[in-house]
């Protein structure tokens, strides 16, 4: 399934497949070995509204929080394809755990775009440092000698309960009060407070609470220009590291997508196991649901929808990786197609889980049935603003028609 996606990927050819020779090629297998643990802890993770500590320890021991940390600091410096594969494996066991793992890693990728001085501040003191991020510029700032003083509230910060650093979107303010740029300020968590605001129906275990800053000074070398980043202009001095040349917005969007595919796959596995137990279909003569053509065709359709989602997702990840390896900025039409591929993943995954709910019937919604949690987690996670299928479709359509004026800078 995923191999086919690699064959279909387009973009610049490099003559090499970087994953084939890297030590991190087994990371998806490490993730797959954790699925049963995550399934056992999924209900507790949801009830506690934070990832079970046993999961965090296992992820750390498996090296799955260090996928995007540079090898210079002992990380894996893995590809975006690998990040997506790992999160989709983890999503089979627990959507919240997969979400936190992926977004923690993408925050590590963001830190690795900063100047070496900033990277050293984070990783030399603690090579296993974890971070969280909130990109929208929800705070305020004022110019200060050598940096910015920021204040404000940042909501929906996934991973903040397990992080030592936070990346916070903020306006960059000049000495005269002008705001020539938007930035991403890197701040130690001890300078922030966490407000418990994540009271939700799905992805409950992510603990995506609100961070609050009150007059926090951030030196200039810890503020990343988002305007430049969207153009692929990163201040890291290590220009030979392909991972840190990956296109900004497509990479961020892909980090959200892998867990959703994993949830759909987990739902299919759950229903297949349930049907295999031989339960019948109420109000019919079928003593075993597996014998019913309705069950067979619905399961086939759900599986095909999930395969379609996977093919689009892996094509998008491969495209981002190949352009990064080439050393060239990913063109806007290709970036727009990544957004569309992810939108396809969202639509097909939702459709598949809806079919699976119908196969199991009303018992899918019993409190003790994991399928209803999968449905809620997928429904919540797939509503992230960057994954909006309607917006992605408009972006892609404009690109296909050569309309330069777009509806968002996040392409």
C-alpha positions as CSV (number, residue, x, y, z in Angstrom):
1,X,0.0,0.0,0.0
2,X,2.6,2.5,1.0
3,X,5.2,1.2,-1.5
4,X,2.8,2.0,-4.3
5,X,2.5,5.6,-3.1
6,X,6.3,6.0,-3.5
7,X,6.2,4.7,-7.0
8,X,3.5,7.2,-7.9
9,X,5.2,10.2,-6.4
10,X,6.2,13.0,-8.7
11,X,8.7,15.8,-8.3
12,X,12.4,16.1,-8.8
13,X,14.3,12.8,-9.2
14,X,17.3,12.3,-7.0
15,X,18.6,8.9,-8.0
16,X,18.5,7.8,-4.3
17,X,16.0,6.8,-1.8
18,X,17.3,8.3,1.4
19,X,15.3,6.0,3.7
20,X,16.9,2.8,2.4
21,X,20.4,3.6,3.9
22,X,19.5,5.4,7.1
23,X,19.5,3.9,10.6
24,X,16.0,5.2,11.2
25,X,14.5,2.9,8.6
26,X,13.0,0.7,11.3
27,X,11.2,3.5,13.2
28,X,7.8,2.5,11.7
29,X,8.3,-1.0,12.9
30,X,9.2,0.3,16.4
31,X,5.9,2.2,16.3
32,X,3.9,-0.9,15.2
33,X,5.3,-2.9,18.1
34,X,3.7,-0.3,20.5
35,X,0.2,-0.5,19.1
36,X,-1.1,-3.0,21.7
37,X,0.3,-1.0,24.6
38,X,-1.4,2.1,23.3
39,X,-4.7,0.3,22.8
40,X,-4.6,-0.9,26.4
41,X,-4.0,2.6,27.7
42,X,-6.3,4.5,25.3
43,X,-9.3,4.6,27.6
44,X,-7.2,5.8,30.5
45,X,-5.5,8.4,28.3
46,X,-8.9,9.8,27.4
47,X,-10.2,9.7,30.9
48,X,-7.1,11.4,32.4
49,X,-7.1,14.0,29.5
50,X,-3.4,13.4,29.0
51,X,-1.2,10.7,27.5
52,X,-0.6,7.8,29.9
53,X,2.9,8.0,31.4
54,X,3.6,4.4,30.3
55,X,3.1,5.6,26.7
56,X,5.4,8.5,27.1
57,X,8.2,6.3,28.6
58,X,7.8,3.7,25.8
59,X,7.9,6.4,23.1
60,X,11.0,7.9,24.6
61,X,12.7,4.5,24.9
62,X,11.9,3.7,21.3
63,X,13.4,7.0,20.1
64,X,10.1,8.1,18.7
65,X,10.3,11.6,20.1
66,X,13.6,12.2,18.4
67,X,12.7,11.6,14.8
68,X,13.2,15.2,13.7
69,X,16.1,16.2,16.0
70,X,19.4,16.6,14.1
71,X,21.8,13.8,14.1
72,X,24.3,16.3,15.4
73,X,22.4,16.2,18.7
74,X,21.8,12.5,18.7
75,X,18.4,12.6,16.9
76,X,17.3,10.5,14.0
77,X,16.9,13.3,11.5
78,X,14.3,11.1,9.7
79,X,12.3,11.9,6.6
80,X,8.8,13.4,6.5
81,X,7.7,10.1,5.0
82,X,9.0,8.3,8.1
83,X,7.3,10.8,10.4
84,X,4.0,10.1,8.6
85,X,4.4,6.4,8.7
86,X,5.2,6.3,12.4
87,X,2.3,8.5,13.4
88,X,-0.1,6.4,11.3
89,X,1.1,3.3,13.0
90,X,0.7,4.8,16.5
91,X,-2.8,6.1,15.5
92,X,-3.9,2.4,15.1
93,X,-3.6,2.2,18.9
94,X,-4.4,5.6,20.2
95,X,-5.2,8.8,18.3
96,X,-4.2,11.1,21.1
97,X,-0.8,9.5,21.6
98,X,-0.2,9.5,17.8
99,X,-1.2,13.2,17.6
100,X,1.1,14.2,20.5
101,X,4.0,12.2,19.1
102,X,3.7,13.7,15.6
103,X,3.3,17.3,16.9
104,X,6.1,17.0,19.3
105,X,8.3,15.9,16.5
106,X,7.2,18.7,14.2
107,X,8.0,21.1,17.0
108,X,11.5,19.6,17.0
109,X,11.7,20.1,13.3
110,X,10.8,23.7,13.7
111,X,13.5,24.2,16.3
112,X,16.0,22.8,13.9
113,X,15.2,25.6,11.4
114,X,16.6,28.2,13.8
115,X,20.2,29.3,13.9
116,X,22.7,26.9,15.4
117,X,23.0,29.0,18.6
118,X,19.3,28.5,19.3
119,X,19.5,24.7,18.5
120,X,22.3,24.4,21.0
121,X,20.4,26.2,23.7
122,X,17.7,23.5,23.5
123,X,19.6,20.3,22.7
124,X,23.0,20.6,24.2
125,X,21.5,20.9,27.7
126,X,19.0,18.1,26.9
127,X,19.3,16.1,23.7
128,X,15.9,14.6,24.4
129,X,14.2,18.0,24.9
130,X,10.6,18.1,23.8
131,X,8.6,21.1,22.5
132,X,5.1,22.1,21.6
133,X,3.9,24.8,19.2
134,X,1.1,27.2,18.4
135,X,1.6,29.0,15.1
136,X,-1.2,31.6,14.9
137,X,0.0,35.0,16.1
138,X,-2.4,35.1,19.1
139,X,-0.2,37.2,21.4
140,X,1.2,40.8,21.4
141,X,4.7,42.0,21.4
142,X,6.8,45.1,21.9
143,X,10.4,45.8,20.8
144,X,13.1,45.4,23.4
145,X,16.9,45.6,23.3
146,X,17.9,42.5,21.5
147,X,14.5,40.9,21.1
148,X,10.8,41.1,21.8
149,X,8.7,41.1,24.9
150,X,5.6,39.0,24.4
151,X,2.3,38.5,26.2
152,X,-0.9,36.7,25.4
153,X,-2.8,33.5,25.4
154,X,-2.3,30.6,22.9
155,X,-5.0,28.0,22.7
156,X,-5.0,24.4,21.6
157,X,-1.3,23.8,22.3
158,X,-1.0,20.0,21.8
159,X,1.9,18.5,23.7
160,X,2.2,21.3,26.3
161,X,1.9,18.8,29.2
162,X,5.0,16.9,28.1
163,X,7.2,19.8,26.8
164,X,10.1,21.8,28.0
165,X,9.9,24.5,25.3
166,X,7.1,26.2,23.4
167,X,7.0,27.8,20.0
168,X,4.4,30.6,20.0
169,X,3.2,32.7,17.1
170,X,3.6,36.4,17.7
171,X,3.8,39.6,15.7
172,X,7.3,41.1,15.5
173,X,7.1,44.8,16.5
174,X,9.6,47.5,15.6
175,X,10.9,50.3,17.8
176,X,8.2,52.7,16.3
177,X,5.4,50.2,16.9
178,X,5.2,48.9,13.4
179,X,4.8,45.2,12.8
180,X,6.9,44.2,9.7
181,X,6.7,40.5,10.3
182,X,5.2,37.6,12.1
183,X,7.4,35.3,14.1
184,X,7.6,32.1,16.0
185,X,9.0,32.7,19.5
186,X,10.8,29.9,21.3
187,X,10.2,30.1,25.0
188,X,11.1,27.8,27.9
189,X,8.0,26.3,29.5
190,X,8.9,27.5,32.9
191,X,8.3,31.1,31.7
192,X,4.7,30.2,30.8
193,X,1.6,29.0,32.6
194,X,-0.8,26.3,31.5
195,X,-4.5,26.9,31.8
196,X,-6.6,23.7,31.8
197,X,-9.0,24.6,28.9
198,X,-9.1,21.4,26.8
199,X,-12.6,20.2,27.6
200,X,-13.6,18.4,24.3
201,X,-15.3,15.4,22.8
202,X,-12.5,14.0,20.8
203,X,-8.7,13.8,21.0
204,X,-9.4,14.2,24.8
205,X,-6.0,12.8,25.7
206,X,-3.9,15.4,23.9
207,X,-4.2,17.9,26.7
208,X,-4.2,20.7,24.2
209,X,-4.5,23.4,26.8
210,X,-3.9,27.2,26.7
211,X,-0.4,28.7,27.3
212,X,-0.2,32.1,28.9
213,X,2.8,34.5,28.7
214,X,3.0,37.7,30.7
215,X,5.8,40.0,29.6
216,X,8.3,37.3,28.6
217,X,11.5,38.5,26.9
218,X,12.5,36.5,23.9
219,X,15.9,37.2,22.3
220,X,16.0,37.8,18.6
221,X,17.9,34.6,17.8
222,X,14.9,32.7,19.3
223,X,12.4,34.3,16.9
224,X,11.8,32.6,13.5
225,X,10.4,34.7,10.7
226,X,7.2,33.1,9.5
227,X,7.2,35.2,6.4
228,X,10.6,33.9,5.4
229,X,9.8,30.4,6.5
230,X,6.8,30.2,4.2
231,X,9.2,31.0,1.3
232,X,11.6,28.2,2.5
233,X,14.1,30.7,3.9
234,X,15.4,29.2,7.2
235,X,18.2,30.6,9.3
236,X,19.8,27.3,10.1
237,X,23.5,27.3,9.0
238,X,23.3,23.6,8.1
239,X,22.1,23.9,4.5
240,X,23.2,20.4,3.6
241,X,20.7,18.8,5.9
242,X,17.8,17.9,3.6
243,X,15.2,17.5,6.3
244,X,15.5,21.1,7.3
245,X,14.9,22.2,3.7
246,X,11.4,20.7,3.6
247,X,8.6,23.0,2.5
248,X,7.2,24.8,5.6
249,X,3.4,24.6,5.3
250,X,3.2,21.2,3.6
251,X,5.4,19.7,6.3
252,X,3.2,21.2,9.1
253,X,0.1,19.9,7.4
254,X,1.5,16.4,7.0
255,X,2.3,16.2,10.7
256,X,-1.4,16.4,11.4
257,X,-2.4,13.8,8.8
258,X,-0.6,10.6,9.8
259,X,-2.6,10.1,13.1
260,X,-5.9,10.3,11.1
261,X,-4.9,7.6,8.8
262,X,-3.9,5.5,11.8
263,X,-7.3,6.0,13.4
264,X,-9.1,4.8,10.3
265,X,-6.8,1.8,10.0
266,X,-7.4,1.0,13.7
267,X,-11.1,1.2,13.2
268,X,-11.0,-1.3,10.3
269,X,-8.9,-3.7,12.4
270,X,-11.3,-3.5,15.3
271,X,-14.4,-4.2,13.1
272,X,-12.7,-7.0,11.2
273,X,-11.8,-8.7,14.6
274,X,-15.4,-8.2,15.8
275,X,-16.9,-9.7,12.7
276,X,-14.5,-12.6,12.9
277,X,-16.0,-13.6,16.3
278,X,-19.1,-14.8,14.5
279,X,-21.7,-12.5,15.8
280,X,-24.9,-12.3,13.8
281,X,-26.9,-9.4,12.3
282,X,-30.0,-8.4,14.4
283,X,-33.4,-8.7,12.7
284,X,-32.0,-10.9,9.9
285,X,-31.4,-14.7,9.4
286,X,-27.6,-14.2,9.4
287,X,-26.2,-15.9,12.4
288,X,-22.7,-14.7,11.4
289,X,-22.3,-11.2,9.9
290,X,-19.3,-12.3,7.9
291,X,-21.6,-14.4,5.7
292,X,-23.7,-11.4,4.6
293,X,-22.9,-9.8,1.3
294,X,-23.7,-6.5,2.9
295,X,-20.9,-6.9,5.5
296,X,-18.5,-8.1,2.8
297,X,-19.1,-5.2,0.5
298,X,-19.1,-2.6,3.2
299,X,-15.8,-3.8,4.6
300,X,-14.3,-3.9,1.1
301,X,-15.4,-0.4,0.5
302,X,-14.0,0.9,3.8
303,X,-10.7,-0.8,3.2
304,X,-10.5,0.7,-0.3
305,X,-11.2,4.1,1.1
306,X,-8.4,3.8,3.6
307,X,-6.1,2.5,0.9
308,X,-6.9,5.6,-1.1
309,X,-6.2,7.8,1.8
310,X,-2.9,6.2,2.4
311,X,-1.8,6.5,-1.2
312,X,-2.5,10.2,-1.3
313,X,-0.9,10.8,2.0
314,X,2.3,8.9,1.2
315,X,2.5,10.6,-2.2
316,X,2.4,14.0,-0.5
317,X,5.1,13.0,2.0
318,X,7.3,11.7,-0.8
319,X,6.9,14.9,-2.8
320,X,8.0,17.0,0.2
321,X,11.0,14.8,0.8
322,X,12.1,14.7,-2.8
323,X,12.0,18.5,-3.2
324,X,13.9,18.9,0.1
325,X,16.6,16.4,-1.1
326,X,16.9,18.3,-4.4
327,X,17.7,21.5,-2.6
328,X,15.1,23.5,-4.5
329,X,12.1,25.3,-3.1
330,X,8.9,23.3,-3.6
331,X,6.8,25.2,-6.2
332,X,3.4,26.5,-5.3
333,X,1.4,24.1,-7.5
334,X,3.1,21.1,-5.8
335,X,2.5,22.6,-2.4
336,X,-1.2,23.1,-3.3
337,X,-1.4,19.5,-4.4
338,X,-0.1,18.4,-1.0
339,X,-2.9,20.3,0.6
340,X,-5.3,18.5,-1.7
341,X,-3.8,15.1,-1.0
342,X,-4.3,15.7,2.7
343,X,-7.9,16.8,2.1
344,X,-8.5,13.6,0.3
345,X,-7.1,11.7,3.2
346,X,-9.5,13.5,5.5
347,X,-12.6,12.8,3.4
348,X,-11.8,9.2,2.7
349,X,-10.9,8.4,6.3
350,X,-14.1,9.9,7.6
351,X,-16.1,8.0,5.0
352,X,-14.4,4.7,5.9
353,X,-15.1,5.1,9.6
354,X,-18.8,6.0,8.9
355,X,-19.1,2.7,7.0
356,X,-17.5,0.8,9.8
357,X,-19.9,2.3,12.3
358,X,-22.7,1.0,10.1
359,X,-21.2,-2.5,10.0
360,X,-21.2,-2.7,13.8
361,X,-24.5,-0.9,14.2
362,X,-25.8,0.9,17.3
363,X,-23.4,-1.1,19.6
364,X,-20.6,1.0,18.0
365,X,-21.6,3.8,20.3
366,X,-21.5,2.0,23.6
367,X,-19.2,3.6,26.1
368,X,-17.0,0.6,26.2
369,X,-16.6,0.2,22.4
370,X,-13.3,1.7,21.2
371,X,-14.9,2.4,17.8
372,X,-16.9,5.4,19.1
373,X,-13.7,6.9,20.5
374,X,-12.0,6.4,17.1
375,X,-14.9,8.2,15.5
376,X,-14.7,11.1,17.9
377,X,-11.0,11.4,17.7
378,X,-11.0,11.3,13.9
379,X,-13.9,13.8,13.8
380,X,-12.1,16.2,16.1
381,X,-8.6,15.9,14.7
382,X,-9.7,16.1,11.1
383,X,-11.4,19.5,11.8
384,X,-8.0,21.2,12.4
385,X,-8.1,24.4,10.4
386,X,-5.1,23.4,8.3
387,X,-6.9,20.2,7.2
388,X,-10.1,21.9,6.0
389,X,-11.0,20.0,2.8
390,X,-13.2,22.8,1.4
391,X,-10.3,25.3,1.8
392,X,-7.8,22.9,0.4
393,X,-9.9,22.2,-2.7
394,X,-10.3,25.9,-3.4
395,X,-6.5,26.3,-3.0
396,X,-5.8,23.5,-5.4
397,X,-8.4,24.6,-8.0
398,X,-7.0,28.1,-8.1
399,X,-3.5,26.7,-8.6
400,X,-4.7,24.4,-11.4
401,X,-6.2,27.5,-13.2
402,X,-3.1,29.5,-12.7
403,X,-4.8,32.1,-10.5
404,X,-1.9,33.7,-8.5
405,X,-4.1,35.4,-6.0
406,X,-4.7,32.8,-3.3
407,X,-7.1,32.7,-0.2
408,X,-4.3,32.0,2.3
409,X,-0.5,32.4,2.7
410,X,-0.4,28.9,4.2
411,X,0.5,27.0,1.0
